[in-house]
Amino acid sequence: MIELSEMISELRGQLASAMADGDGQPVRFELGPVEVEATVAVTREAGAEAKVKLWVVDAGANGKYSQAQTQRIKVTLTPKSVPADGSPAQSVLIAGGEVEGER
């Protein structure tokens, strides 16, 4: 399992890679809202600084985590490109070749 934040970080990296691949291409696409749906295990750490963590569960791993509550969540993200100079965020344009199994 990985933390939900790690999954979103990986998604951010993939989108940044697609943006870089599309730079200078004659055809690019504006990126709209990204919907991510996952089954997560919710765990709570004991101790003075107790924390609740959301772990993304592999489809075949639900039975392994009987100590945790599992939930399905859907998160809609709206990516924006934030320039380093602090000017207003802009819509994101992406491009790239088709990847096998991509939907």
N, C-alpha and C positions, 0 to 999 in steps of 0.2 A: 504494500500500500504506500501511497505517497500523500503528502498533505495537499489539501485543496489549493493552498497558495503556490505550491510547486507546480501544480498542473496549470494554473493561470500564468505563472511565470514562463513556462515552456510555450504556452500559446502565444504569449507576448513575443517571445523570441522568434517563433515561426512566422508571425505576422510581420515582424521587422525584417526578416529574411526575404519574405515575399515583396515587401516594399523596395528593398535594395535591388532585387532581381528585376523589378519593373522600371527602375530609374532609366530614363532615356528611351523607353520603349514607346512606339507609336500608339499602342493600345494598352490602356490601363483601366482598372476598375475601382470605383469608389467603394470603400468598405463600409457596409452598413452594420447594424447591430449583430453581434455574435452571440448565439445562444449555446450555452454549454449545459448539458444535462448529465448528471452523474449520480451514482449511488455512493453515499458516504457513510462511514462509521463514525459515530459521535462518541468520543471518549472524554473522560474527565480525570485529570491528574490530581492525586491527593497531595496534601501538604499545605504549608503556609501560603504559598502562592499558587493555589489551585487554578488550573487552566482547562478550558474546553477546547478540543481540537477536532477538526473535520478531516478525515482521511478518505481519499478516493479509493473505493473498493473495486478490485478486479472482479469481473463478472462471475468467475468460478470460485471466488474466495469467500462468499458470504457465510458459509458454514464454519469457517475458521475463526470468526470473530464473534463468538456467542456472548462474550463479556461486554460487547459494545452494542449500542442501539444503531440500527441502520435506517437511513432515510434517503429518499430520492429528492434531489434538489435541481432546480433549473435556474441558471443565472444568465441574465441578458447583459452583455457588455457592449458599450458603444465606444470603439477605439477612436482616439484623437491623436494627432501628431502635435507634440508640444515643442516648438522651436527653442533652442538653447538660449536665445536672446530674450526670452520671456514674453514675446509677442503672443497674441491670441492663438489658441489651439486651432488646428485645421483638420478638415476631413482627410482620411487616409486613402491613398491610391495604391492598389496592388496589381501585380501581374505575375505571370509565371506559367510554366507548362503544366499540362494535366499530369497528375500523379495516379498511378494504378490504384484502383479501389477508392478513389476520391469521389465524394458525392456533393 
